[in-house]
Amino acid sequence: MATITMLEQGPTPKPAGRSISDLQELTTETSNAASEGFDTKSALEIARIINHEDAKIAAAVKKALPEIAIVIDTVARSLRDGGRLIYVGAGSSGRISSLDASECPPTFSTQPSQVQYIMAGGPKALASASDVNEDSPEIGQRDIARRRPTRKDIVIGVSASGRTPYVVGAVEYARARGAKTASITCNYNTALAEVSDTTIVAEVGPEVVSGSTRMKASTAQKMILNMITTGAMTRLGYVYDNLMVNVHMKNAKLVERGIRVLMKVCEIDRDTAIRTIKSAGKSIPIAVVMLKATVDKMEAVRRLAKSDGNVRLAIDDSRLEL
């Protein structure tokens, strides 16, 4: 395979944010007065302090809801148009991103290619620290270039500090290639925000253990990623009412969940649900459309294809003509 040079990949990113000496200015790096003397506390006192600080996270995320909504709709449009959601992160942010990406297929029956993650250090960094790569915007460029981002895609950089060079380099490269871009940070006025179309900031404040962004910052990031993918998949019609109708029944627990979902959505007994699931080829969306629209499997499949998998639209076929 031919080597991709930096000139072939696109413009070299500008210096990625603040220097190491400027880290102390970030709210995620400052000392937390609430946890002073932390190492002298009892186990119960430690738990109380952490719990008290964790209680601030939801309020910080709430302030970013307008930006989160913008990203939800952008992700939904990208996936509807055949594009991808690609997360980019390093360290704890990369691990949180990989978790969200890996949980989409079993929850919403998406293809693994639809929601992806790129992490500094590669997959091996999920289990062991390989954070040295996060200091290189060029490696970030190289890694995202391998995914060949296009105008159909949205690339989301996840970085608590908002200055991680690896993430900034990757997002800037994707934007230069026409991809939509967004970022999730816990600090304002960052280098990552400068290269993103939309920036989501959850300013959770100083960590209980100074600089340990695996705590409040990562919890905020996890909450936001949950909102983005769940919101986008719901907008695409992969959720019916508040039920997981696109569940991928690959184990006993998920098979049971699928049966219960069909029973509730269609108000039927367990035996009817099991028979319908079998006749629908073990597809809950097909089974739901068959029962709710009173059609056979072939017609249910046709409707779902016409609605791009949107179950509610497939049930009311007349809305597809609008």
HELIX and SHEET records of a PDB file:
HELIX    1   1 MET A    6  GLN A    9  1                                   4    
HELIX    2   2 ILE A   20  GLU A   25  5                                   6    
HELIX    3   3 ALA A   33  SER A   35  5                                   3    
HELIX    4   4 PHE A   38  THR A   40  5                                   3    
HELIX    5   5 ALA A   43  ASP A   54  1                                  12    
HELIX    6   6 ILE A   57  LYS A   62  1                                   6    
HELIX    7   7 LEU A   65  ARG A   80  1                                  16    
HELIX    8   8 GLY A   91  PHE A  108  1                                  18    
HELIX    9   9 PRO A  123  LEU A  126  5                                   4    
HELIX   10  10 ASP A  131  ASP A  135  5                                   5    
HELIX   11  11 PRO A  137  ALA A  145  1                                   9    
HELIX   12  12 PRO A  165  ALA A  176  1                                  12    
HELIX   13  13 ALA A  191  GLU A  194  1                                   4    
HELIX   14  14 LYS A  216  ARG A  235  1                                  20    
HELIX   15  15 ALA A  252  CYS A  266  1                                  15    
HELIX   16  16 ARG A  270  SER A  279  1                                  10    
HELIX   17  17 ILE A  284  ALA A  293  1                                  10    
HELIX   18  18 LYS A  297  LYS A  306  1                                  10    
HELIX   19  19 VAL A  311  ILE A  315  1                                   5    
HELIX   20  20 ASP A  317  GLU A  321  5                                   5    
SHEET    1   A 5 VAL A 115  MET A 119  0                                        
SHEET    2   A 5 LEU A  85  GLY A  89  1                                        
SHEET    3   A 5 ILE A 154  VAL A 158  1                                        
SHEET    4   A 5 LYS A 180  THR A 185  1                                        
SHEET    5   A 5 THR A 198  VAL A 201  1                                        
END                                                                             
